Amino acid sequence: MSSGVGYTFYVSATNTAGTSALAGPSSPSVTYTAPSTVVITTVGAGNVVFGAGGTTLVIECWGGGGGSMGQDSQTGAGAGGAYAKTTVTGLSSAGFTLYYSVGAGGTGSSGSGTAGGSTWGRVGTNAQPTSVTDGALAVGGNGSGVAGPNNSTQSASSIGQTKCIGGAGGYNGPENGGGGSASSLGNGSSATGGQGTAGGASGTGGGAGGSAGGTANSGGDGISNVEGGGGGGGSYNNQGGNGGLPGGAGGMGWSTGGTPTSGVNTNPHGYGGNGGRGQLRYARS
């Protein structure tokens, strides 16, 4: 049998006297297999064309994490990406198209880090959704240099029946850790401020924050986890760690040399860590 296809049935009984005449047909019965969950991690736009089948689609999005700066500054480390989830119902059983875009992580720099890109998915229209009736949108995390002490605007700007916000980067001292990504189960945690501090964790079930680099080592990278990545750790005399995947923010750092834990930047003034890219997950039923 095929999922989403209607079938009718005839029955008969057999015993020592023989086989009875067929009885039926029954009313049409429609069967469905368990939903197939797919994760898309490639940055950029795309689409998925669905054939005949179920009429419900769950769309989950994680925005990219913000990148951090490397100079001795107290403007705050980058913030983690948001999470948004929408269940779209009443779709055509004959098929439909999901359009999407996965946001890139922000870039760490010796100056101001850039913001993470937004991730979205929408049924039937190749554009960011404007309503939860057809899609979800998760806003990327703020980059350092423009990041405020919190990331609360993500909730208002994101679109979803369920929304969680990324954690803010540390904000009350130089070389802070980056904020953790939101997860499907909760908000990301903010990194503590101060010289060379650890990154924030993602929400419940996600990745831990990167370790503090202190004055001797680069900040550790945030831990990657399909439910959300942790923020990179900060370092007072070395490079900031990169954010975990998806959506963890990079940590701040200042240095006269060196490279991020898993990066390639070298600059006499040091570099902040890069933010983790976003992701999209969907399941049809």
Secondary structure, DSSP 8 states (H G I E B T S, - for coil): --TT-EE---B--EETTEE---B-----EE-----EEEEE-SSEEEEEEE-S--S-EEEEEE------B-SS--S-------EEEEEE-S--TT-EEEEEEE------BSS-------EEEEES-SS--SSTTTEEEE-----TTT--S--THHHHHSB-SEEE-------SSSS-------BTTB-------STT------STTS-------BTTS--------TT-------BSSS------TTT-----B--SS---TT-----TT---------EEEEEE-
